[in-house]
Amino acid sequence: MLRRLHSLTGLVFGGYLIVHLLVNATIAQGGIVYQQQVDKIHSLPFLPVIEWTFIYLPILFHTVYGIWITVTGQPNVTNYPYARNWFYLAQRVSAIVIVFFMLFHILSLKYGLFTVNYAFDPHRALGTVGRHFDHGFLVWFVYPIGILASCYHLANGLWTAAITWGLTISNGAIQRWGYVCVGIFVLTFIAGMTALIAAAHMDWNNVLSVQQQLGHGT
């Protein structure tokens, strides 16, 4: 039951990740679309309840139980270097990377823990994202690794979830679903890197123009 609940919360987390990356990719459209999407999200009623119910609590359970799986797991790629064993090991390694990446990402953007310059202001979404990514170390090291680990973990997690829930029984079904998961990985990784590159090369004059058009000030 715990394994299935872990898989289920992973699906919830994965759905949120896909939406999150696709919304962020709209930064490349110049900013107006991105700010509008952020405004829609933050205008939802009972947003904190929605976040805790469908994002934070599932992520917390998935992370805590995932740590237990990682600690008690027994990778055997040295004895049996099959592709699936390497996928298993990479899933555990990506999980560890994601834990540290999420801690930084959430604590810096949502709470401004490390520095106020990293904090996210939903009313000035484009400007604060640009300010956050005005640091080469984050743009070229931290976020690419975090995005890569997250997209791989999502795609491989969806692949194994179908096996866990008995949706792919035959080898042919497993292989076909694997191709779909590869496509999901490519799509989400491109979306994440598109947002990252667009934010890193942001035109600040355009940022001010977008904020004024949407009535968010300077």
TAZI-V381663 format. One record per residue. N is the residue number from 1. SS is DSSP state (h for helix, s for strand, l for the rest). PSI is psi in whole degrees, 0 to 359 (* if undefined). OMEGA is omega in radians with two decimals (999 if undefined). Layout:
<<N,SS,PSI,OMEGA> <N,SS,PSI,OMEGA>>
This chain:
<<1,l,319,3.13> <2,h,322,3.10> <3,h,317,-3.13> <4,h,322,3.09> <5,h,322,3.07> <6,h,318,3.10> <7,h,317,-3.12> <8,h,314,3.12> <9,h,331,3.06> <10,h,324,3.09> <11,h,320,3.10> <12,h,313,3.12> <13,h,318,-3.14> <14,h,319,3.09> <15,h,318,3.10> <16,h,319,-3.12> <17,h,318,3.13> <18,h,312,3.13> <19,h,316,-3.12> <20,h,313,-3.11> <21,h,321,-3.14> <22,h,321,3.08> <23,h,316,3.14> <24,h,328,-3.13> <25,h,340,3.12> <26,h,352,3.03> <27,h,326,-3.11> <28,h,347,3.14> <29,h,4,3.06> <30,l,348,3.01> <31,l,325,-3.08> <32,h,314,3.14> <33,h,317,-3.13> <34,h,312,3.14> <35,h,322,3.12> <36,h,320,3.11> <37,h,319,3.11> <38,h,319,3.11> <39,h,321,3.12> <40,h,316,-3.13> <41,h,315,-3.05> <42,h,357,3.04> <43,l,358,3.13> <44,l,139,3.09> <45,l,145,3.12> <46,l,41,-3.09> <47,h,316,3.11> <48,h,322,3.12> <49,h,317,3.11> <50,h,316,-3.12> <51,h,314,-3.11> <52,h,323,-3.09> <53,h,317,-2.99> <54,h,353,-3.13> <55,h,296,-2.98> <56,h,310,-3.11> <57,h,314,3.05> <58,h,320,3.13> <59,h,317,-3.13> <60,h,312,3.13> <61,h,314,-3.11> <62,h,321,-3.13> <63,h,312,-3.09> <64,h,312,3.14> <65,h,328,3.08> <66,h,324,3.08> <67,h,319,3.11> <68,h,317,3.12> <69,h,319,-3.12> <70,h,317,-3.11> <71,h,321,-3.08> <72,h,355,-3.14> <73,l,158,-3.12> <74,l,80,3.11> <75,l,139,-3.11> <76,l,36,-3.10> <77,l,335,3.13> <78,l,327,3.13> <79,l,324,-3.10> <80,l,83,-3.04> <81,l,52,3.09> <82,l,159,-3.10> <83,h,317,-3.10> <84,h,328,3.08> <85,h,323,3.07> <86,h,321,3.07> <87,h,318,3.13> <88,h,313,-3.14> <89,h,315,-3.14> <90,h,327,3.10> <91,h,319,-3.13> <92,h,319,3.11> <93,h,316,3.13> <94,h,326,3.11> <95,h,318,3.13> <96,h,317,3.11> <97,h,317,-3.09> <98,h,322,3.13> <99,h,310,-3.13> <100,h,323,3.13> <101,h,316,3.14> <102,h,319,3.12> <103,h,313,3.11> <104,h,312,-3.06> <105,h,313,-3.09> <106,h,313,-3.08> <107,h,328,-3.12> <108,h,312,-3.08> <109,h,315,-3.04> <110,l,324,-3.03> <111,l,354,3.13> <112,l,36,-3.02> <113,l,317,-3.03> <114,l,320,3.04> <115,l,148,-3.13> <116,h,330,-3.12> <117,h,342,3.13> <118,h,349,-3.02> <119,l,149,-3.11> <120,l,130,3.08> <121,l,110,-3.08> <122,h,338,3.13> <123,h,343,3.06> <124,h,56,-2.96> <125,h,310,-3.06> <126,h,316,-3.11> <127,h,316,-3.11> <128,h,329,3.04> <129,h,317,3.10> <130,h,319,3.11> <131,h,322,3.13> <132,h,321,-3.07> <133,l,15,3.07> <134,l,39,-3.14> <135,l,115,-3.04> <136,h,323,-3.11> <137,h,320,3.12> <138,h,317,-3.04> <139,h,318,-2.98> <140,h,357,-3.14> <141,h,297,-3.01> <142,h,305,-3.04> <143,h,319,3.07> <144,h,318,3.12> <145,h,317,3.13> <146,h,318,3.13> <147,h,315,3.13> <148,h,312,-3.13> <149,h,318,-3.12> <150,h,316,-3.11> <151,h,321,3.09> <152,h,314,-3.12> <153,h,320,3.11> <154,h,308,-3.07> <155,h,313,3.14> <156,h,327,3.09> <157,h,321,3.08> <158,h,322,3.13> <159,h,313,-3.13> <160,h,331,3.12> <161,h,321,3.12> <162,h,326,3.08> <163,h,316,-3.13> <164,h,319,-3.09> <165,l,7,3.07> <166,l,26,-3.13> <167,l,332,3.08> <168,l,107,-3.05> <169,l,311,-3.10> <170,l,161,3.10> <171,h,325,3.11> <172,h,318,3.12> <173,h,320,3.12> <174,h,319,-3.12> <175,h,316,3.14> <176,h,318,3.10> <177,h,328,3.09> <178,h,321,3.10> <179,h,320,3.10> <180,h,317,-3.13> <181,h,325,3.05> <182,h,318,3.09> <183,h,320,3.10> <184,h,319,3.10> <185,h,312,-3.12> <186,h,314,-3.12> <187,h,310,-3.08> <188,h,323,3.13> <189,h,318,3.10> <190,h,318,3.13> <191,h,315,-3.14> <192,h,316,-3.13> <193,h,329,3.07> <194,h,314,3.11> <195,h,317,-3.10> <196,h,312,-3.12> <197,h,320,3.12> <198,h,319,3.13> <199,h,323,-3.12> <200,h,334,-3.12> <201,l,32,-3.06> <202,l,140,3.06> <203,l,112,-3.04> <204,h,332,3.04> <205,h,323,3.10> <206,h,324,3.11> <207,h,312,3.14> <208,h,321,3.13> <209,h,318,3.14> <210,h,315,-3.12> <211,h,320,3.13> <212,h,320,3.13> <213,h,325,-3.11> <214,l,3,3.08> <215,l,29,-3.13> <216,l,7,3.10> <217,l,197,-3.09> <218,l,*,999>>
